[in-house]
Amino acid sequence: MNGMRPSAGVEDVSAARPVALLLPGQGSQHLRMAAGLMTAEPVFAGAMDEALTTLTDLGGPGTGLREDWLGTSDPAVMDHITRSQPLLFAVDYALGRLVLSWGVRPVALLGHSIGEVAAAVLSGVFTLRDAAAMVHDRVARLADAPPGGMVAVAATCDEVAPFLTDGVVVGAVNAVRQTVLAGLDGPLGSVTAALAGAGFVLQRVPASTAFHSPVLAPAMSGAGERIAALPVGEPGIPVMSGYTARFLTAAEAKDPAFWARQPVAPVLFWPALDALLAQGHLVLVEAGPGQGLSQLARRHPAVRSGGSAIVSLLPARPGTAEDDVAAVRAAAEPLRQLAPPPATRAV
């Protein structure tokens, strides 16, 4: 065991409140993320097998996904776009399916970056196969992008603005004082060195690609035509988009350009979370590896006041298979109590 209490990601959810799922993206991946559930949670295992088989059948970047997820000991492999993006998509989707199997009916889904694609599947906008095809195409396009990365800065957007140069941009607004910068390695290194010299606290995001930066625009050129061939449904569960900070409309869901520009556009997680919690108090369930989104959400006034609560399905840090299982089962107990009672049939 890694010493962390299994219930560390579970807050008091005894008060009946609607549930919303948070689905994390790049930076939350780690070796064998959620792998401990494969022998203990059949619903998760079935959904994960379905997702991995679909991605693998597409070939190219999907080849060897399962083997690397379960077998590699090199963190650099898991951080590369050909592994991090499809595996995060698969894990988010499978954990979402697991929560739904408990009878929980989310009133909203909020995904961060690739997590929004998983949200689109859980909502019914895309089938798993069609979303996997979109992820596969995205990864294939971006795999050979120039070396770049992302750095989180404990600062506001206004505070970092004077330091931005040479194509380094704000790639994500994760909280009021957590801004993520994205850019090619050289310019990003220069900007972060200047920020560090000015006294800002920084942390590198595990990524070897400048996600949510215009430098990826050439690689994504033409992606809309590929996405346009995919059938699209209307959201069955409302999706709070991390790119617009409002609920996804049917028109946006059917717009290929909306999905094609996501790797280039900034993620507005904090504004989206703010808009979501403005709807009323919620139980926010992080359905993905780690507890990064949970930690961000705990900064929100609606959570700090106790009106809204956080439940994380997995441990905050990588651990053993037993840690994964204990964390999920600790989360499942209170969440099942929030599921609506089964409908009764009139006699």
KEVO-364165 format. One record per residue: y negated, x, z negated of N, C-alpha, C in turn. Coordinates in steps of 0.2 Angstrom, whole numbers, padded with zeros to 4 digits, always signed. Atoms other than C-alpha are relative to their C-alpha. Example, Ala and Ser with C-alpha at 12.3 -4.5 7.8 and 13.67 -1.06 7.14 Angstrom:
2
+0006+0004+0000+0022+0062-0039-0006+0004+0000
+0006-0004+0001+0005+0068-0036-0005-0004-0003
This chain:
347
+0006+0004+0000+0000+0000+0000-0006+0004+0000
+0006-0004+0000-0018+0006+0003-0004-0001-0006
+0004+0001+0006-0024+0000-0014-0005-0005+0000
+0004+0005+0000-0034-0014-0008+0003-0007-0002
-0003+0006+0001-0031-0031-0015+0001-0005+0006
-0001+0004-0006-0023-0043-0002-0005-0005+0000
+0005+0005+0000-0036-0056-0007-0007+0002+0001
+0007-0003+0000-0051-0045-0005-0004-0003+0006
+0003+0003-0005-0055-0054+0011-0001-0008+0000
+0000+0008+0001-0054-0072+0004-0004-0002-0006
+0005+0002+0005-0068-0080-0005+0002-0007-0002
-0001+0007+0002-0068-0097-0014-0002-0005+0005
+0001+0005-0005-0066-0110-0001+0003-0007-0003
-0003+0006+0003-0061-0124-0013-0005-0006+0002
+0004+0005-0002-0076-0134-0008+0001-0002+0008
-0002+0002-0007-0072-0144+0008-0006+0001+0005
+0005-0001-0005-0082-0137+0023+0003+0001+0006
-0003-0001-0007-0079-0136+0042+0001+0008+0000
-0002-0007-0001-0071-0120+0048-0003+0002+0007
+0002-0003-0007-0078-0108+0062+0004+0007+0000
-0004-0007-0001-0068-0093+0069-0005+0005+0002
+0003-0006-0003-0076-0076+0071+0005+0005+0003
-0004-0004-0004-0068-0065+0084-0003+0006+0002
+0003-0006-0001-0072-0047+0084+0001+0004+0006
-0001-0003-0006-0074-0035+0098+0000+0008-0001
+0000-0007+0000-0076-0016+0102-0002+0003-0006
+0001-0004+0006-0076-0005+0087+0004-0002-0006
-0005+0003+0006-0064-0016+0076+0007+0002+0001
-0007-0002-0002-0049-0009+0085+0002+0006-0005
-0003-0006+0003-0037+0003+0076+0007+0000+0001
-0007-0001-0001-0019+0010+0077+0004-0006-0003
-0005+0005+0003-0006-0004+0075-0004-0006-0003
+0003+0005+0003-0019-0017+0072+0004-0007+0000
-0003+0006+0001-0011-0033+0065+0008+0001+0002
-0007+0000-0002+0006-0026+0071+0005-0002-0006
-0004+0002+0006+0013-0030+0053+0002-0007+0001
-0001+0007-0001+0013-0048+0058+0006-0002+0005
-0004+0001-0005+0025-0046+0072+0007-0003-0002
-0007+0002+0003+0041-0048+0061-0001-0006-0005
+0001+0005+0006+0033-0060+0048-0003-0006+0002
+0003+0006-0002+0023-0073+0058+0002-0002+0007
-0002+0002-0007+0032-0081+0072-0005-0002+0005
+0005+0003-0004+0017-0090+0079-0004+0006+0003
+0004-0006-0003+0007-0074+0080+0004+0004+0005
-0005-0004-0004+0022-0064+0087+0001-0003+0007
-0001+0003-0007+0025-0077+0101-0007+0000+0004
+0007+0000-0004+0006-0078+0106-0001+0007+0002
+0001-0007-0002+0005-0059+0106+0005+0002+0005
-0005-0002-0005+0021-0057+0116-0003-0003+0007
+0002+0003-0006+0014-0070+0128-0006+0004+0004
+0006-0003-0003-0003-0061+0130+0002+0007+0003
-0001-0006-0002+0004-0044+0131+0005+0000+0007
-0004+0000-0006+0017-0049+0144-0004-0002+0006
+0005+0002-0006+0003-0057+0155-0004+0006+0002
+0004-0006-0002-0008-0042+0154+0005+0006+0003
-0004-0005-0003+0007-0030+0158+0002-0002+0007
-0002+0003-0007+0012-0041+0173-0005+0002+0005
+0006-0002-0005-0005-0037+0181+0000+0007+0002
+0000-0007-0002-0001-0019+0181-0006+0004-0001
+0006-0004+0001-0014-0005+0181-0001+0001-0007
+0002-0001+0007-0023-0004+0165+0005-0004-0005
-0004+0003+0005-0010-0016+0157+0007+0003-0001
-0007-0004+0000+0005-0004+0160+0000+0004-0007
-0001-0003+0006+0011+0002+0143-0004-0002-0006
+0004+0002+0006+0000-0008+0132+0004-0001-0006
-0005+0002+0006+0014-0014+0120+0002+0007-0003
-0002-0006+0003+0020+0004+0118-0005+0004-0003
+0006-0003+0004+0003+0011+0114-0002-0004-0006
+0002+0004+0006-0001-0003+0102+0005+0001-0006
-0005+0000+0006+0015-0001+0092+0002+0007-0001
-0003-0007+0001+0019+0018+0095-0005+0006+0000
+0004-0006+0000+0004+0029+0098-0003+0002-0007
+0003-0002+0006-0003+0039+0084-0007+0004+0001
+0007-0003-0002-0019+0045+0093-0005-0005+0000
+0005+0005+0000-0034+0035+0089-0004+0000+0006
+0004+0000-0007-0043+0041+0105+0003-0004+0005
-0003+0005-0005-0030+0031+0115-0002-0007-0002
+0002+0007+0002-0034+0015+0105-0007-0001+0001
+0007+0001-0001-0052+0018+0107-0002+0000+0008
+0001+0000-0007-0051+0020+0126+0000-0007+0003
+0001+0007-0003-0057+0004+0136+0007-0003+0003
-0006+0002-0003-0040+0003+0144+0005-0003-0005
-0004+0002+0005-0032+0000+0127-0004-0005-0005
+0004+0004+0004-0046-0007+0116-0001-0007+0002
+0002+0007-0002-0052-0021+0126+0006-0005+0001
-0006+0005-0001-0035-0029+0132+0003-0002-0007
-0004+0001+0007-0027-0027+0114-0005-0004-0005
+0005+0004+0004-0043-0034+0105+0001-0007+0002
-0001+0007-0003-0042-0049+0117+0006-0003-0002
-0006+0003+0002-0024-0051+0113+0001-0002-0007
+0000+0001+0008-0025-0049+0094-0004-0006-0002
+0005+0006+0002-0040-0061+0093+0003-0006+0002
-0003+0006-0002-0031-0074+0103+0006-0002-0004
-0006+0001+0003-0015-0072+0094-0001-0003-0008
+0002+0003+0006-0023-0074+0077-0004-0006+0000
+0003+0007-0001-0033-0089+0083+0005-0005+0000
-0006+0005-0001-0017-0097+0088+0004-0001-0007
-0003+0000+0006-0010-0093+0071-0004-0005-0005
+0005+0005+0004-0025-0102+0062+0001-0007+0002
-0001+0007-0002-0023-0117+0073+0007-0003-0002
-0007+0003+0001-0004-0118+0069+0000-0002-0008
+0000+0002+0007-0009-0120+0050-0003-0007+0000
+0003+0007+0000-0017-0137+0055-0008+0000+0000
+0007-0001+0001-0035-0130+0054-0003-0002+0007
+0004+0002-0006-0047-0138+0067-0007+0003+0000
+0007-0003+0000-0062-0126+0070-0005-0005+0003
+0005+0003-0003-0078-0134+0073-0004+0004+0005
+0003-0004-0004-0084-0119+0082+0003+0007+0000
-0003-0007-0001-0079-0101+0089-0006+0004+0002
+0005-0005-0002-0090-0086+0089+0003+0007+0001
-0003-0007-0002-0084-0070+0098-0005+0005+0001
+0005-0006-0001-0092-0053+0098+0003+0004+0006
-0002-0004-0006-0091-0045+0115+0007-0003+0003
-0006+0002-0003-0073-0046+0121+0003-0006-0004
-0002+0006+0004-0070-0059+0107-0002-0006+0003
+0003+0007-0003-0080-0072+0117+0005-0002+0005
-0005+0002-0005-0066-0071+0131+0006-0003-0004
-0005+0003+0004-0053-0074+0117-0002-0007-0002
+0003+0007+0002-0064-0089+0111+0001-0005+0006
+0000+0005-0006-0065-0096+0129+0008-0002+0001
-0007+0002-0001-0045-0096+0129+0001-0005-0005
-0001+0005+0006-0044-0105+0112-0003-0006+0001
+0004+0006-0001-0057-0117+0117+0002-0004+0006
-0003+0003-0006-0048-0121+0134-0005+0001+0006
+0004-0002-0006-0062-0114+0146+0005+0003+0005
-0005-0004-0004-0048-0102+0153+0007-0001-0003
-0007-0001+0003-0030-0102+0152+0001+0007-0002
-0002-0007+0002-0022-0086+0144+0001+0004+0007
-0002-0004-0006-0016-0080+0161-0007+0001+0004
+0006-0001-0004-0033-0083+0170-0005+0005-0004
+0004-0004+0004-0043-0075+0155+0003+0008+0001
-0003-0007-0001-0031-0060+0156-0001+0003+0006
+0002-0003-0006-0034-0058+0174-0007+0003+0000
+0007-0002+0001-0053-0057+0170+0000+0006-0004
+0000-0006+0005-0050-0044+0156+0003+0006+0004
-0003-0005-0004-0039-0034+0168-0005+0003+0005
+0005-0002-0005-0052-0034+0182-0005+0004-0003
+0006-0004+0004-0066-0029+0169+0002+0007-0002
-0002-0007+0002-0056-0015+0162+0001+0005+0006
-0001-0005-0006-0051-0008+0179-0006+0002+0003
+0007-0002-0003-0069-0008+0185-0003+0005-0005
+0003-0004+0005-0075+0000+0169+0003+0007-0002
-0004-0006+0003-0061+0013+0166-0003+0007+0002
+0003-0006-0003-0070+0026+0177-0007+0000-0001
+0007-0001+0001-0087+0023+0171-0002+0006-0003
+0002-0006+0003-0097+0038+0166+0001+0000-0008
-0001+0000+0007-0094+0044+0148-0006-0002-0004
+0006+0002+0004-0105+0035+0136+0003-0002-0007
-0002+0003+0006-0104+0026+0119-0005-0004-0003
+0004+0004+0003-0112+0016+0106-0001+0003-0007
+0002-0002+0007-0121+0020+0089-0003-0006-0004
+0003+0005+0004-0125+0008+0075-0005+0003-0004
+0006-0003+0004-0142+0011+0067-0002-0005-0006
+0002+0004+0005-0147+0004+0050-0008-0001+0001
+0007+0001-0001-0164-0002+0057-0001-0006+0004
+0001+0006-0004-0172-0017+0066-0001+0003+0007
+0001-0002-0007-0174-0017+0085-0007+0003+0001
+0007-0003-0001-0193-0014+0083+0000+0007-0003
+0000-0007+0003-0190+0002+0072+0003+0005+0005
-0003-0004-0004-0178+0009+0085-0004+0001+0007
+0003+0001-0006-0189+0004+0100-0003+0007+0002
+0004-0006-0002-0200+0020+0100+0004+0006+0002
-0004-0005-0001-0185+0031+0101+0004-0001+0007
-0004+0002-0005-0177+0023+0116-0002+0003+0007
+0002-0004-0006-0177+0034+0132+0006+0001+0004
-0005-0002-0004-0167+0039+0147+0006-0005+0000
-0005+0005-0001-0157+0023+0149+0004-0002-0006
-0003+0002+0007-0152+0021+0130-0004-0007-0002
+0003+0006+0001-0154+0003+0126+0003-0003-0006
-0003+0004+0005-0151-0010+0112+0006-0004+0003
-0006+0003-0002-0133-0015+0115+0003-0006-0004
-0002+0006+0004-0130-0027+0101-0005+0000-0006
+0003+0001+0006-0140-0035+0087+0005-0003-0005
-0006+0003+0005-0127-0037+0073-0003-0003-0006
+0003+0002+0006-0139-0040+0059-0007+0002+0000
+0007-0001+0000-0157-0040+0054-0002+0008+0000
+0000-0007+0000-0155-0021+0050+0006+0004+0002
-0006-0004-0004-0140-0016+0061-0001-0001+0007
+0001+0000-0008-0145-0012+0079+0005+0005+0003
-0005-0004-0003-0132-0005+0090-0003+0003+0007
+0003-0003-0006-0138+0007+0104+0006+0002+0004
-0005-0001-0005-0128+0010+0120-0004+0005+0005
+0002-0005-0005-0130+0024+0133+0005+0005+0002
-0005-0005-0002-0122+0038+0142-0001+0006-0005
-0001-0005+0005-0117+0053+0131-0006+0004-0001
+0006-0005+0001-0131+0065+0134-0006-0003-0003
+0006+0004+0003-0146+0053+0132+0001-0003-0007
-0002+0003+0006-0137+0044+0118+0000+0005-0006
+0001-0005+0004-0135+0060+0109-0007+0002-0002
+0007-0002+0002-0153+0065+0110-0004-0005-0004
+0003+0005+0004-0159+0048+0104+0003+0000-0007
-0003+0001+0007-0147+0047+0089-0002+0007-0004
+0002-0006+0003-0152+0065+0085-0007-0001-0003
+0007+0001+0002-0170+0060+0085-0001-0005-0006
-0001+0005+0005-0166+0045+0074+0002+0003-0007
-0003-0003+0006-0156+0055+0062-0006+0004-0003
+0006-0004+0002-0171+0067+0061-0005-0004-0004
+0005+0004+0003-0182+0053+0056+0002-0004-0006
-0003+0003+0006-0171+0048+0042+0004-0006+0000
-0004+0006-0001-0161+0033+0049+0007+0002-0001
-0007-0001+0001-0143+0031+0044+0003-0003+0007
-0003+0002-0006-0132+0030+0059+0008+0001+0000
-0007+0000+0000-0113+0027+0063+0002-0001+0007
-0003+0001-0007-0104+0030+0079+0005-0006+0000
-0005+0005-0001-0095+0015+0086+0006+0003+0004
-0006-0003-0003-0077+0019+0091+0000-0003+0008
+0000+0002-0007-0080+0018+0110-0002+0006+0004
+0001-0006-0005-0080+0030+0125-0004-0003+0006
+0004+0003-0005-0090+0018+0136-0006-0003-0003
+0007+0003+0002-0108+0012+0135+0000-0007+0001
+0000+0007-0001-0104-0006+0133-0007-0003-0001
+0006+0004+0000-0118-0019+0135-0006+0005+0001
+0005-0005-0002-0129-0006+0144+0000-0001+0008
+0001+0000-0007-0136-0007+0162+0003+0005+0004
-0003-0005-0003-0127+0009+0166+0007-0003+0003
-0007+0003-0003-0111-0002+0169-0001-0005+0005
+0001+0005-0005-0120-0014+0181+0003+0002+0007
-0003-0002-0007-0114-0004+0197+0008-0001+0000
-0007+0001+0000-0096-0005+0191+0002-0007+0000
-0001+0008+0000-0097-0024+0188-0002-0003+0006
+0002+0003-0006-0104-0027+0205+0006-0003+0004
-0006+0004-0004-0093-0040+0214+0005-0003-0005
-0005+0003+0004-0084-0045+0198-0001-0008+0000
+0001+0008-0001-0092-0063+0200+0005-0003+0005
-0004+0003-0006-0082-0066+0216+0007+0000-0003
-0007+0000+0002-0066-0062+0207+0001-0006-0005
+0000+0005+0006-0070-0073+0192-0001-0007+0003
+0001+0006-0003-0076-0087+0204+0007-0004+0003
-0006+0003-0002-0058-0089+0210+0004-0003-0006
-0004+0003+0006-0052-0094+0192-0002-0007-0001
+0002+0006+0002-0051-0112+0187-0003+0000-0007
+0003+0000+0006-0062-0117+0173-0001-0007-0003
+0001+0007+0003-0062-0131+0160-0006+0000-0005
+0005+0000+0005-0075-0137+0148+0002+0002-0007
-0002-0002+0007-0075-0131+0130+0003-0005-0004
-0003+0005+0004-0063-0141+0120-0002+0001-0008
+0003-0002+0006-0070-0132+0104-0006+0003+0002
+0006-0003-0001-0088-0128+0104+0000+0008-0001
+0000-0008+0000-0091-0109+0108-0007+0002-0001
+0007-0002+0001-0107-0102+0101+0000+0007+0003
+0000-0006-0004-0111-0088+0113-0003+0005-0003
+0004-0006+0003-0115-0071+0107-0004+0003+0005
+0005-0003-0005-0125-0068+0123-0006-0004+0001
+0005+0004+0000-0136-0083+0122-0003-0003-0006
+0001+0003+0006-0136-0088+0104-0001-0007+0000
+0000+0008+0000-0133-0106+0108+0007-0002+0002
-0006+0002-0002-0118-0116+0112+0001+0000+0007
-0002+0000-0007-0109-0113+0128+0000-0006+0003
+0000+0006-0004-0113-0126+0141+0005+0000+0005
-0005+0001-0006-0101-0133+0154-0002+0004+0006
+0002-0003-0006-0112-0126+0167+0000+0008-0001
-0001-0008+0001-0112-0108+0159+0007+0002+0001
-0007-0002+0000-0093-0109+0157+0002+0000+0007
-0002+0000-0007-0092-0112+0176-0003+0004+0004
+0004-0005-0004-0104-0099+0181+0003+0007+0000
-0003-0007+0000-0095-0083+0186-0005+0005-0002
+0005-0005+0002-0111-0073+0184+0000+0001-0008
+0000+0000+0008-0111-0078+0165+0005+0005-0003
-0006-0004+0003-0094-0069+0162-0001+0007+0003
+0000-0006-0003-0097-0055+0175-0005+0005-0004
+0005-0004+0003-0113-0049+0166+0001+0002-0007
-0001-0001+0007-0106-0049+0149+0001+0008-0002
-0001-0007+0001-0101-0030+0149-0007+0004+0000
+0006-0003-0001-0119-0026+0154-0005-0003-0005
+0005+0004+0004-0129-0039+0143+0001+0002-0007
-0001-0001+0007-0133-0036+0125+0003-0006-0004
-0003+0005+0005-0123-0045+0111-0005-0002-0005
+0005+0003+0005-0134-0056+0100+0004-0003-0006
-0004+0003+0005-0122-0058+0086-0004-0003-0006
+0004+0003+0006-0135-0061+0072-0003-0006+0002
+0003+0006-0001-0145-0073+0081+0005-0006+0002
-0005+0005-0001-0129-0082+0086+0003-0003-0006
-0002+0002+0007-0123-0082+0068-0005-0005-0003
+0006+0004+0003-0140-0089+0063+0000-0007+0003
+0000+0007-0003-0139-0103+0075+0006-0004-0002
-0006+0003+0002-0121-0107+0070-0001-0003-0007
+0000+0002+0007-0125-0108+0051-0006-0005+0000
+0006+0005+0000-0141-0118+0055+0003-0007+0001
-0004+0006-0001-0128-0132+0059+0002-0003-0006
-0002+0002+0007-0123-0133+0041+0005+0005-0003
-0004-0005+0004-0112-0124+0028+0007+0000+0003
-0006-0001-0003-0096-0117+0035+0005+0005-0004
-0005-0006+0001-0080-0107+0031+0001+0004+0006
-0001-0005-0005-0081-0092+0042+0006+0004+0000
-0006-0004+0001-0064-0085+0046+0000+0005+0006
+0000-0006-0005-0063-0068+0054+0007+0001+0003
-0007+0000-0003-0048-0069+0066+0000+0006+0004
-0001-0006-0004-0046-0051+0071+0001+0006-0004
-0002-0006+0004-0043-0033+0065-0007+0002-0004
+0006-0002+0004-0054-0027+0051-0004-0006-0003
+0005+0005+0003-0068-0036+0042-0007+0002+0002
+0007-0002-0002-0083-0030+0051-0005-0006+0001
+0005+0006-0001-0090-0047+0056-0001-0003-0007
+0001+0003+0007-0086-0053+0038-0006+0003-0004
+0005-0004+0004-0097-0039+0031-0007-0002+0003
+0007+0002-0003-0111-0044+0043-0002-0007-0002
+0002+0007+0002-0110-0062+0039-0002-0001-0007
+0002+0001+0007-0111-0059+0021-0007+0002-0002
+0008-0001+0001-0129-0053+0023-0004-0006+0002
+0004+0006-0002-0134-0070+0030-0002-0004-0007
+0002+0004+0006-0144-0081+0017+0005-0006-0001
-0004+0006+0001-0132-0096+0020+0007+0002-0004
-0006-0002+0003-0117-0085+0014-0002+0003-0007
+0002-0003+0006-0127-0075+0000-0001-0006-0005
+0001+0005+0005-0132-0092-0008+0006-0004-0002
-0006+0004+0001-0114-0098-0008+0001-0006+0003
-0001+0006-0003-0116-0112+0003+0005+0001+0006
-0005-0002-0005-0105-0104+0017+0004+0005-0003
-0005-0004+0003-0090-0094+0013+0004+0004+0006
-0003-0004-0005-0080-0080+0022+0007+0001-0002
-0007-0001+0001-0061-0078+0024+0002+0005+0006
-0003-0005-0005-0054-0062+0033+0007+0000+0000
-0007+0000-0001-0037-0063+0040+0004+0007-0001
-0003-0007+0001-0033-0044+0039-0004+0004-0004
+0003-0004+0004-0037-0030+0028-0006+0003+0003
+0006-0003-0002-0054-0021+0029+0002+0007+0004
-0002-0007-0003-0045-0004+0033+0007+0000+0002
-0007+0000-0002-0029+0000+0042+0004+0002-0006
-0005-0001+0005-0014+0000+0031+0007-0001+0002
-0007+0000-0002+0004-0004+0031+0001-0007+0002
-0002+0007-0002+0013-0019+0038+0000-0005-0006
+0000+0004+0005+0015-0026+0021-0008-0002-0002
+0007+0002+0001-0004-0026+0019-0003-0005+0005
+0002+0005-0005-0006-0036+0035+0003-0007-0002
-0003+0006+0002+0006-0049+0029-0003-0003-0006
+0003+0002+0006-0001-0050+0012-0007-0003+0001
+0007+0002-0002-0019-0052+0019+0000-0007+0003
+0000+0006-0004-0014-0066+0031+0003-0006-0005
-0003+0006+0004-0004-0076+0018-0005-0002-0005
+0005+0002+0005-0018-0075+0005-0005-0004+0003
+0005+0004-0003-0030-0082+0018+0003-0007+0002
-0003+0006-0002-0017-0095+0024+0000-0006-0005
+0000+0005+0006-0016-0104+0007-0006-0004+0000
+0006+0005+0001-0034-0110+0005-0001-0003+0007
+0002+0003-0006-0036-0113+0024+0004-0006+0001
-0005+0006-0001-0021-0125+0025-0003-0006-0004
+0003+0006+0004-0030-0135+0011-0006-0003+0004
+0006+0003-0004-0045-0137+0023+0002-0004+0006
-0002+0003-0006-0034-0144+0037+0000-0008-0001
+0000+0008+0001-0036-0163+0040+0007-0002-0001
-0006+0003+0001-0022-0174+0035+0003-0002+0006
-0003+0002-0006-0009-0178+0048-0002-0008+0001
+0001+0007-0002-0013-0195+0057+0006-0004-0002
-0005+0004+0002-0003-0209+0050+0001-0006+0006
-0001+0005-0005+0005-0222+0062+0000-0007-0003
+0000+0007+0003+0002-0240+0059+0007-0003+0001
-0007+0003-0001+0018-0250+0056-0001-0007+0002
